[in-house]
C-alpha cells in the first residue's frame, strides 16, 4: 500500500482501473478504464432499460418548458482533492476547459437528474447527463408538435390569403366591368 502522493509499484501516479478481456486466442483487449482523476473511457456504455424491470408507467410531460429554463455554461474545471480530514479542497493546479450544467441550478428544475451530496464537505453534486437525453427527447417532441400546429395554421392563413387575393381580383374585375358599362351608357 502506498500513500496518496507516493509513486505506485509500476512507477506511475495514475491509480486508475483497467478492465480487460482475453479472447479465445489469449489476446488481451482493453475494454474500458477509469483514470486516476476519474475520467472514464470505453467504447460503449449501456444503461439497463428493460421493460420487465419497470412498472407504473406515465407520460413524461412539460419538458420543453423546463428545458428552456436550464442554463448552460463554458467553464474551467478545478482540480478536486481531499485534505487530511477527508474534506474536499479545490485548486487550479490542473485547469481543464469544459462545458455543461451547474448541478445546484439544474436541481431546481430537474431534481431527478441530480445527485445531491449528503455532506458537501466530502462529496460533490453530480448530474446524470445520460438521463438528460430522455428530457431533451421529450422537449424535441413537444417542440415538433408546436411546429406542426404552426405549420397547419400557416397553411390555413396562406389559403385564406389566396382566397382574399382571388376576391380582390374579382372585385377589381367587377369594378372594371361597371366602369366600362358606365362609360358606354354615357355615350
Residue pairs with C-beta under 8 A, 6 or more apart in sequence:
2 8
2 9
5 13
7 13
8 15
13 36
14 35
14 36
14 37
15 36
16 33
16 34
16 35
16 36
17 33
17 34
18 30
18 32
18 33
19 30
19 31
19 32
19 33
19 42
20 28
20 29
20 30
20 31
21 28
21 29
21 31
22 28
22 29
23 29
31 42
31 43
32 40
32 41
32 42
32 43
33 40
33 41
33 42
34 40
34 41
35 41
37 94
45 130
47 130
60 134
60 135
60 138
61 138
62 142
63 135
63 136
63 138
63 139
63 142
64 138
64 139
64 142
64 143
64 146
66 109
66 110
66 135
66 139
67 135
67 136
67 139
69 109
70 101
70 105
70 106
70 109
70 110
71 101
71 102
71 105
72 99
72 100
72 101
73 99
73 100
73 101
73 102
74 97
74 98
74 99
75 97
75 98
75 99
75 100
76 92
76 95
76 96
76 97
76 98
77 95
77 96
77 97
77 98
78 90
78 91
78 92
78 95
79 90
79 91
79 92
79 93
79 94
79 95
80 88
80 89
80 90
80 124
81 88
81 89
81 90
81 91
82 88
82 89
82 122
83 89
86 122
87 121
87 122
88 120
88 121
88 122
88 123
88 124
100 127
100 129
101 127
103 114
103 115
103 125
103 126
103 127
104 125
106 113
106 114
106 127
107 114
107 116
107 125
110 132
110 135
112 131
113 127
113 128
113 131
113 132
113 135
114 125
114 126
114 127
114 128
115 125
115 126
115 127
115 128
116 125
117 123
117 124
117 125
